[in-house]
Amino acid sequence: MRLKIINTNDVHSHYENFAKAATVMKQLKDENSLILDGGDFADFKSIELQGTRGLAAIELLQNVGYDALTIGNNEMFNGIETLEYMASSSPIPFISNNLMKKEETKIQGVHKSVILEKNGLRILITGSSPDLGEFNDGLGVKISSYEDSIKEEIERNKGQYDLCLLLSHVGTFADEPLAAKIPEIDLIISAHDHKLFKEAKIIEGTIINSAGNYGEHVGIVEIEVIDGCIRLLHSETLPTADVEPDPEILDLLKANKAKAVAVLSEPLYQLEYPLWHDVIEENPISNLIADGLRDMMGCEIGLINSGIVNAGAFGHLSRKKLIEICPSPLNPTSFDIKGSDLLAAVEQSLDAQSCLADGRGPGFRGKFVGSLHLSGAEVLHDGIRIEEIRIQGEALELERWYSVASSDYLQRGSGYPSLAHNRNVKYRAEEIKDVIRLYGNQRQFTEQAQEKRWKIGSTTIV
């Protein structure tokens, strides 16, 4: 019996590329094929997904004829409710053997594994999701050991399958040792670290393949199974750059974008004050975020970089506008930091070139780092040097630890390296755009956001 496995992984909602990949997959597909995805297909930076609660992604998968996909970190990032809605609505199995709600209950619609049959060949497909560490609790999930979970699924389905296939969104660094530790795994579709294999590898008898990312390649593994023995016949990863996009996929994207725009454009409320933006100059929309974070997280200080937003907000605010001005899926984050490290970051922010530096970093979808904006604090300066920082009326103490409400971008030290020297980190599932949404209709906060916190010779604390 011959079997062809066609796969994508880490598409990250690059659906303009996926339309090309769809052309390749439809040409390759036959009665002996499985089409699988290794996770991170649905990245909620996509307006089509935001406006359809992820159902636009499922329509794309259905059109091509996918047989299963595993759950990557990006399928979790829009919250457990959205993941549950997608998985429960999908005729294509969402698979994860190690993912559950933080109460250790089942996520509706998610399968630990499935057994599919092709011309009498029974194929056990299981999948593993990545452990997001400190983010797990904020996202409302618990992630158990992928190694133990794979072994449990193999044991639970013993005698019911002829071939074991793992969709792994843990990373190639973990998959190669797995091949040695769990010889029952016949084939691994590897994902998460965006590795591109020109052809499949064979590690300890296990076939492993990964198709890079962003829909730029399609993976193919062709095998033959005779009397329980599996032989690799052919493998490659096909580039999609020069392929014509599939017209049905383009039509689906166009229809779902129109649907999403209509839903997301509905006004949430009218802003009482203009929330203009600037990368370097202190501005009210960044101040609003800092104030909202401080209130939401119950910290002494609110701290955010202006580069997290791309523009200001005026008139009516809508979810579409929020996505446009604040596309980064970064989370409200609290941590403790020493006064000396906070001072170093504030001093750096006084340098315009630092503010205009490339803001590239995990989860960041802006252009510039931007200047720091504070809540509960006042910075006195002469335009070149910091004269004094006051925290709620008291002078900053260099050796004291302060509680700070910020984003996971700054918590990691992105843009402002001294902020990485923190402790007691906590995350929330909301995104920074939600802070604007929650506090933008509160007069106290929009009014207060107009007040300056960076001052020359001033003494008023906000």
KAHU-V226862 format. One record per residue. N is the residue number from 1. RES is the residue in three letters. PSI is psi as a letter, one per 40 degrees, with the letter a starting at -180 (NA if undefined). NEAR is the number of other ideal C-beta (glycine too) atoms within 8 Angstrom. Layout:
N:RES:PSI:NEAR  N:RES:PSI:NEAR
This chain:
1:MET:h:10  2:ARG:i:9  3:LEU:h:15  4:LYS:h:12  5:ILE:h:16  6:ILE:h:13  7:ASN:i:15  8:THR:i:14  9:ASN:i:18  10:ASP:f:14  11:VAL:d:17  12:HIS:f:11  13:SER:f:13  14:HIS:g:10  15:TYR:e:13  16:GLU:d:7  17:ASN:d:12  18:PHE:d:13  19:ALA:d:13  20:LYS:d:15  21:ALA:d:15  22:ALA:d:15  23:THR:d:13  24:VAL:d:12  25:MET:d:14  26:LYS:d:10  27:GLN:d:6  28:LEU:d:11  29:LYS:h:9  30:ASP:a:6  31:GLU:e:5  32:ASN:e:9  33:SER:i:11  34:LEU:h:13  35:ILE:h:12  36:LEU:i:15  37:ASP:h:15  38:GLY:e:20  39:GLY:i:19  40:ASP:f:16  41:PHE:d:15  42:ALA:g:12  43:ASP:h:12  44:PHE:e:13  45:LYS:d:8  46:SER:h:12  47:ILE:d:11  48:GLU:d:14  49:LEU:d:16  50:GLN:d:12  51:GLY:e:16  52:THR:e:12  53:ARG:f:7  54:GLY:e:14  55:LEU:d:9  56:ALA:d:16  57:ALA:d:14  58:ILE:d:13  59:GLU:d:10  60:LEU:d:14  61:LEU:d:13  62:GLN:d:10  63:ASN:d:11  64:VAL:d:11  65:GLY:f:9  66:TYR:i:11  67:ASP:d:10  68:ALA:i:15  69:LEU:i:16  70:THR:i:17  71:ILE:h:16  72:GLY:a:16  73:ASN:d:12  74:ASN:d:12  75:GLU:e:13  76:MET:d:15  77:PHE:e:10  78:ASN:e:9  79:GLY:i:10  80:ILE:d:12  81:GLU:d:6  82:THR:d:11  83:LEU:d:16  84:GLU:d:12  85:TYR:d:10  86:MET:d:17  87:ALA:d:13  88:SER:d:8  89:SER:e:8  90:SER:h:11  91:PRO:e:4  92:ILE:h:11  93:PRO:h:10  94:PHE:h:15  95:ILE:h:17  96:SER:h:14  97:ASN:e:14  98:ASN:e:12  99:LEU:h:12  100:MET:i:12  101:LYS:i:11  102:LYS:e:9  103:GLU:e:5  104:GLU:f:6  105:THR:i:6  106:LYS:i:6  107:ILE:h:14  108:GLN:h:7  109:GLY:e:10  110:VAL:h:14  111:HIS:i:8  112:LYS:d:10  113:SER:i:13  114:VAL:i:9  115:ILE:h:11  116:LEU:i:10  117:GLU:h:8  118:LYS:h:11  119:ASN:f:7  120:GLY:e:6  121:LEU:h:11  122:ARG:h:11  123:ILE:h:15  124:LEU:h:15  125:ILE:h:16  126:THR:i:15  127:GLY:i:17  128:SER:h:16  129:SER:i:17  130:PRO:i:11  131:ASP:h:7  132:LEU:e:11  133:GLY:b:5  134:GLU:e:9  135:PHE:d:10  136:ASN:d:12  137:ASP:d:8  138:GLY:d:11  139:LEU:e:12  140:GLY:f:9  141:VAL:i:13  142:LYS:h:10  143:ILE:h:11  144:SER:i:8  145:SER:h:6  146:TYR:d:14  147:GLU:d:9  148:ASP:d:9  149:SER:d:13  150:ILE:d:15  151:LYS:d:9  152:GLU:d:9  153:GLU:d:13  154:ILE:d:14  155:GLU:d:7  156:ARG:d:8  157:ASN:e:11  158:LYS:h:6  159:GLY:e:3  160:GLN:e:7  161:TYR:i:9  162:ASP:d:7  163:LEU:h:13  164:CYS:h:12  165:LEU:h:16  166:LEU:h:15  167:LEU:h:18  168:SER:h:18  169:HIS:f:18  170:VAL:d:10  171:GLY:i:12  172:THR:d:10  173:PHE:d:6  174:ALA:d:10  175:ASP:d:14  176:GLU:d:11  177:PRO:d:7  178:LEU:d:15  179:ALA:d:15  180:ALA:d:8  181:LYS:d:6  182:ILE:g:10  183:PRO:e:8  184:GLU:e:6  185:ILE:h:14  186:ASP:d:9  187:LEU:h:16  188:ILE:h:14  189:ILE:h:16  190:SER:i:14  191:ALA:a:17  192:HIS:d:16  193:ASP:e:7  194:HIS:f:8  195:LYS:h:8  196:LEU:h:10  197:PHE:h:12  198:LYS:d:5  199:GLU:i:8  200:ALA:i:11  201:LYS:i:9  202:ILE:h:8  203:ILE:h:9  204:GLU:f:6  205:GLY:e:6  206:THR:h:13  207:ILE:h:14  208:ILE:h:16  209:ASN:i:18  210:SER:h:14  211:ALA:f:13  212:GLY:b:12  213:ASN:i:10  214:TYR:e:9  215:GLY:e:13  216:GLU:e:10  217:HIS:i:12  218:VAL:h:14  219:GLY:i:18  220:ILE:h:14  221:VAL:h:14  222:GLU:h:12  223:ILE:i:13  224:GLU:h:10  225:VAL:h:13  226:ILE:h:7  227:ASP:f:3  228:GLY:e:6  229:CYS:h:6  230:ILE:h:11  231:ARG:h:8  232:LEU:h:11  233:LEU:d:7  234:HIS:i:7  235:SER:i:11  236:GLU:i:8  237:THR:h:14  238:LEU:h:8  239:PRO:i:7  240:THR:e:14  241:ALA:d:6  242:ASP:e:4  243:VAL:i:9  244:GLU:h:5  245:PRO:i:11  246:ASP:h:12  247:PRO:d:6  248:GLU:d:8  249:ILE:d:15  250:LEU:d:10  251:ASP:d:8  252:LEU:d:12  253:LEU:d:13  254:LYS:d:8  255:ALA:d:8  256:ASN:d:13  257:LYS:d:11  258:ALA:d:8  259:LYS:d:11  260:ALA:d:15  261:VAL:d:11  262:ALA:d:9  263:VAL:d:10  264:LEU:e:13  265:SER:e:9  266:GLU:h:8  267:PRO:h:8  268:LEU:d:9  269:TYR:i:8  270:GLN:h:7  271:LEU:h:14  272:GLU:d:6  273:TYR:i:9  274:PRO:h:8  275:LEU:g:16  276:TRP:i:9  277:HIS:i:13  278:ASP:i:8  279:VAL:d:11  280:ILE:d:9  281:GLU:i:6  282:GLU:h:10  283:ASN:i:13  284:PRO:d:13  285:ILE:d:15  286:SER:d:17  287:ASN:d:16  288:LEU:d:16  289:ILE:d:16  290:ALA:d:14  291:ASP:d:15  292:GLY:d:14  293:LEU:d:18  294:ARG:d:15  295:ASP:d:10  296:MET:d:12  297:MET:e:12  298:GLY:f:7  299:CYS:i:12  300:GLU:d:9  301:ILE:i:15  302:GLY:h:17  303:LEU:h:15  304:ILE:i:15  305:ASN:h:16  306:SER:d:16  307:GLY:e:14  308:ILE:e:16  309:VAL:i:14  310:ASN:e:9  311:ALA:i:7  312:GLY:i:12  313:ALA:h:12  314:PHE:i:7  315:GLY:b:5  316:HIS:h:9  317:LEU:h:15  318:SER:i:11  319:ARG:d:13  320:LYS:d:11  321:LYS:d:10  322:LEU:d:12  323:ILE:d:12  324:GLU:d:9  325:ILE:d:15  326:CYS:g:13  327:PRO:e:11  328:SER:h:12  329:PRO:f:10  330:LEU:i:11  331:ASN:i:14  332:PRO:h:16  333:THR:h:15  334:SER:i:13  335:PHE:i:13  336:ASP:i:9  337:ILE:i:13  338:LYS:i:11  339:GLY:d:13  340:SER:d:8  341:ASP:d:12  342:LEU:d:17  343:LEU:d:12  344:ALA:d:9  345:ALA:d:12  346:VAL:d:13  347:GLU:d:10  348:GLN:d:10  349:SER:e:11  350:LEU:e:10  351:ASP:h:8  352:ALA:d:6  353:GLN:d:6  354:SER:d:10  355:CYS:d:15  356:LEU:e:9  357:ALA:i:9  358:ASP:h:6  359:GLY:e:14  360:ARG:h:4  361:GLY:i:9  362:PRO:h:6  363:GLY:e:9  364:PHE:h:13  365:ARG:f:7  366:GLY:a:12  367:LYS:d:6  368:PHE:i:11  369:VAL:d:13  370:GLY:i:15  371:SER:i:12  372:LEU:h:12  373:HIS:h:15  374:LEU:i:13  375:SER:i:15  376:GLY:e:12  377:ALA:i:12  378:GLU:h:13  379:VAL:h:12  380:LEU:h:13  381:HIS:i:12  382:ASP:e:6  383:GLY:e:5  384:ILE:d:5  385:ARG:i:7  386:ILE:h:11  387:GLU:d:6  388:GLU:i:8  389:ILE:h:13  390:ARG:h:12  391:ILE:h:12  392:GLN:f:8  393:GLY:e:5  394:GLU:i:7  395:ALA:i:7  396:LEU:h:12  397:GLU:h:7  398:LEU:d:8  399:GLU:e:6  400:ARG:i:8  401:TRP:h:8  402:TYR:i:12  403:SER:h:10  404:VAL:h:15  405:ALA:h:16  406:SER:a:14  407:SER:i:14  408:ASP:d:11  409:TYR:d:15  410:LEU:d:15  411:GLN:d:13  412:ARG:e:9  413:GLY:e:11  414:SER:h:11  415:GLY:d:13  416:TYR:g:13  417:PRO:d:5  418:SER:d:11  419:LEU:e:15  420:ALA:e:8  421:HIS:g:8  422:ASN:i:12  423:ARG:i:7  424:ASN:f:7  425:VAL:h:10  426:LYS:i:10  427:TYR:i:12  428:ARG:i:10  429:ALA:d:9  430:GLU:i:8  431:GLU:i:11  432:ILE:d:14  433:LYS:d:11  434:ASP:d:9  435:VAL:d:15  436:ILE:d:19  437:ARG:d:11  438:LEU:d:9  439:TYR:e:13  440:GLY:e:14  441:ASN:e:8  442:GLN:h:8  443:ARG:d:6  444:GLN:d:6  445:PHE:d:13  446:THR:d:17  447:GLU:d:9  448:GLN:d:10  449:ALA:d:13  450:GLN:e:8  451:GLU:i:8  452:LYS:i:6  453:ARG:d:13  454:TRP:h:6  455:LYS:i:11  456:ILE:h:7  457:GLY:f:4  458:SER:i:8  459:THR:e:5  460:THR:h:7  461:ILE:h:9  462:VAL:NA:9
